[in-house]
Amino acid sequence: MQTAEQPNIDYKQLYERQIAVIEKQVQQIAAPCDQIAALSAEVAKLRKMIFGVRVERFIPSPDATRAQ
């Protein structure tokens, strides 16, 4: 039986490379997420400035209360 030579694989080095790639991808994903959160907060603030808090209620005029 012949055995084929297996290449010497450095799994620790492969693992460290993958960790570096994953960390880079996490940073690339986190940057747009932070920007989305900041823009969402800005939109909420602008909506509040434009529309404000609207409380619609009926306030009877003084003439209407006297007629009753």
C-alpha positions as CSV (number, residue, x, y, z in Angstrom):
1,M,0.0,0.0,0.0
2,Q,1.3,3.4,-1.0
3,T,0.6,6.4,1.1
4,A,0.4,9.8,-0.5
5,E,2.4,12.5,1.1
6,Q,0.1,14.9,2.8
7,P,1.1,18.6,2.7
8,N,2.2,20.1,5.9
9,I,-0.7,22.4,6.8
10,D,-0.3,25.1,9.5
11,Y,-3.8,25.3,10.9
12,K,-2.9,27.9,13.4
13,Q,-1.8,30.3,10.7
14,L,-5.0,29.6,8.7
15,Y,-7.0,30.2,11.8
16,E,-5.3,33.5,12.5
17,R,-5.8,34.7,8.9
18,Q,-9.5,33.9,9.1
19,I,-9.8,35.8,12.4
20,A,-8.2,38.8,10.8
21,V,-10.6,38.6,7.8
22,I,-13.6,38.3,10.1
23,E,-12.6,41.2,12.2
24,K,-12.2,43.4,9.1
25,Q,-15.6,42.3,7.9
26,V,-17.2,43.2,11.2
27,Q,-15.7,46.6,11.1
28,Q,-17.0,47.1,7.5
29,I,-20.5,46.1,8.7
30,A,-20.4,48.2,11.8
31,A,-19.6,51.5,10.1
32,P,-22.8,51.6,8.0
33,C,-24.9,50.4,10.9
34,D,-23.6,53.3,13.0
35,Q,-24.4,55.7,10.2
36,I,-27.9,54.3,9.8
37,A,-28.5,54.7,13.5
38,A,-27.3,58.4,13.4
39,L,-29.4,59.2,10.3
40,S,-32.5,57.6,11.9
41,A,-32.1,59.7,15.0
42,E,-31.7,62.8,12.8
43,V,-34.8,62.0,10.8
44,A,-36.8,61.5,14.1
45,K,-35.5,64.8,15.4
46,L,-36.4,66.6,12.1
47,R,-39.9,65.0,12.1
48,K,-40.5,66.3,15.6
49,M,-39.3,69.7,14.6
50,I,-41.6,69.9,11.6
51,F,-44.7,68.2,12.9
52,G,-44.2,68.7,16.6
53,V,-46.5,67.3,19.2
54,R,-50.0,67.9,18.0
55,V,-52.8,67.6,20.5
56,E,-56.1,68.3,19.0
57,R,-58.9,68.9,21.5
58,F,-62.1,70.8,21.5
59,I,-62.1,74.0,23.4
60,P,-65.5,75.5,23.5
61,S,-65.9,79.2,23.0
62,P,-67.3,81.2,25.9
63,D,-70.5,81.9,23.9
64,A,-71.3,78.2,23.5
65,T,-71.1,77.6,27.2
66,R,-73.4,80.5,28.1
67,A,-76.1,79.3,25.6
68,Q,-76.6,76.0,27.5
